[in-house]
């Protein structure tokens, strides 16, 4: 298993290609795309539609690790939960990006944004917001607010986005998502739910004439790996895991 599997209860690698124009919606076109995905990954066998606008092909989820892909009105997505390795998931996304231009007539000009997301889930029963603040700390300028007598933190989800080029077309985002709401804090009735950490690399806009979707994905994968391994593991994932273990 990839080392990422030891960092959280679950982790996943997702690719989202958003287009400027609506994608073809004919039965033959959508099924052809999914058939090409299934040829490479026969375990993708559960096909269904959601609200008649989104089409999903996915693997059985009972083993805890599974693949999925979707075609939406203006988006093609591919994902893998708890993959054997990052490269395993990337190969699936590369295949989707190789098939989509032909099966769904997506041009490099039609790119609104291409995302690669590496996500980590931590299961915790309690006030997620309070735990995130305890594990990661609060900006020094706001730190004293956490000392307000009898105050309970009901919303704390750190979020940082930065550009990696002068045109601000290549961006990376780190955000932490809580699933605790005010009702749970008021009643003290918490469920076993996930605190999520997302590292997302995004390329905005049409691709260059000599650039492919697969090449762009490989660039985004380097950004994500660099962010996770050099910064996020030590500063975010491990502090969250340690703090949850202490509760």
N, C-alpha and C positions, 0 to 999 in steps of 0.2 A: 504493500500500500504506500501511496505517496506520504511524505512526512506531514502534509497538510491534514491528514486524517486524524492526527494526534492533537491537533490544535483546538478542536471544537467537537461538539456532538455530531454535527453534520457540516459538510461543506459541498459547494457546487460551483460549476463553471458554466455560465450562460453567455450566449451571443445573441444580440438583437440588431437586425438590419432594418432601419426605418427608411422608407422611400418618400419622395416628393409626390409621386403619382400613385393612384390606387392600383393595386395589383389585379391581374386577371382573376375573375371569380368563376369561370366556367368549370363544370364538373370534370371535364377531361384534363384541364390544365392543373387544377389542384391535386387530383389523384395522381397525375403523372409525376409531380414533384415528390409526393409521399412514396410512390412506388420506387423512385430512384433512391430515396433514403432507406427504404426497407430492403432493397437489394444489397446494400452495404451492411445494414444492421437488421438482420431478420427478426431479432427480438422485439423490434418496433411493430406491434401487431394490434394495438387497441386504437381504433380510429373513431372519432366522433366530432360533432360540431357543438359549438357553444353559442347560444343566442343567434344561430344562423349566420353569424358573421365571422366567427373564428373557427378554424379547423385544426384539430389536434391529432397527432399520432404519437403514442407513447408506449413504453414498456410496462409490464406489470410492476407494481410498486411494492409488492410484499417482501422483497428481499432487502429493502432499504437502500439499494443503489439501482438507479434506472436512468434511461435516456428518454428524451421527449423532443418534439419539434412542433411548431405551429405556423400556420399561414393566416394572417389577419388582413384587414382591408389595406393597410399601408405598412405592414411589418412582417418580416420573416424571423422566427426565433428558433434557437436550438439550445438544448441544455442537457447537462448530465449531473445527477446527484450522487455524491460519494463515489466518484470515478476511481479507478485503480491508479491513475496518474493524471497529472495535468495534461500531458501530451495525449492521452487517450481521449479526453474531452475535446482538446483542440482539433484532433483529427476528425471528429464528428462535425465540428463547426466548419472546418475547411471543406469537407465534403458538401455540406449544405450550401456554402458560398460558391462552390464550383458548379453545383446543379442549378441553383436559383436563377442565374442570368439566362440560362437556356430554357428551363422549364417554365419560369414565370416572367420571362422577357424583362429582366431588370438590367438596366444599363448602368455603368459606373457614373454616368451623369445624374442618375436618378437617386443618388444617395443623399438622404437628409442627414443621417448619422449612422455610424457603425459602432456598437458598444461591445465590450467584453467585460463581464462582471465575474469576480471571484467573491463568493459569499460564504460566511461562516455563521452557524447557528449554535447558540448556547441555551440549553433548557434550564429555566429557573422559575421557581414558584415563589413569587414575592413582588415587591415594588421594583420593577426594572429600572425606573428612572433614578431611584435612590442608589441602587447598586452600581449603575453606570457612573454616577457622580463619585461614589466611594472608590471605585476601581481606577477611574481615569482622571479624577480631579476636575476642578473647575478653573476657568480662566482667572488668573490672579486678580484682575480688576473686579471680578464678580464673586470672588471666594467668600467674602464676608456675608454675602446674602445667604449662604448655607448655614450661617450661625443665627439666623432669625429664630427666636424662641418658639418651640412647638411647631415650626414649619415643616411641611412634608413636600418633597419635590414631586410634582405631578407631571412634569414634562421636561426631559433633558435628553436630547438626541444630538450629540456633536456631529457637525457636518462641515467639511472643508473641501472646496473645489479650487484647483489651480491649473493654469495653462502651462504647456510644455514647449510652446513655440511662440514666435512673435505675433503670429496671426490669430492666436487663441483658438485655432481649429483643433489642435490636439490637447485634450484636457484629461485630468484625472480627478476622481472624486472619492473621498472617504466619508462614509456616514454610518452611524450607529443607530439602529431602530429599536425602540421599546414597544412592547405591546400591552403595557399596563395603562388602564384608564382611571379616571377620577372615581368612578363607581367602585372599582375594586379597592382602591385606596380607602374610600369612605367606609366600606363594609368589612374590609380585611379578608374578603373572599377572593383568593388568588388561584389561578389555574396554572398547571404546568405549561408554560408557553416559551417561545423562543425570543431571545435577544439576538438580533442580527447585526453583523458587521459586513458592509459591502465595500469592496474596492472596485471601482469602475473606471476603465480607460475608454475614452470616446474620441472618435474622429468625426468632425462635422464637415458637411458639404460634399459636393461632387469630387470624385477622385481625379487625379491627374491622368492624362491620356495614356501614360505608360505604366499606370499602377492598377493592380488587380485587387479584388476584395480579399483574396487569400493573403496577399502580401501585406495589406493593411492590417488584417487580423494578427499576423505574426508580429507586426510592430506593436500593436496593442498588448499582445501577450507579454512582450518584454517589459512594457511599462508596468503591467499588473504584477508580474513576478518580482520586479525590482522593488516596487512599493511594499508588497507583502513581506518579502524576505529581509529587506533592509530597515524597514520602519514599523510596519503594522504588527508583526509578531511580537516584538519586544515591548512596544508602547501601548498596544491595544489588546491583542488576543491573550497574551499571557497574564496581564493584570486582571482581565475579566475572569479568566479561568481560576486564578488564585483566589479572587474575592468570592466567587461562587462557592468554591470548596470550603471557605471559612464560615459560610452561612448554614 
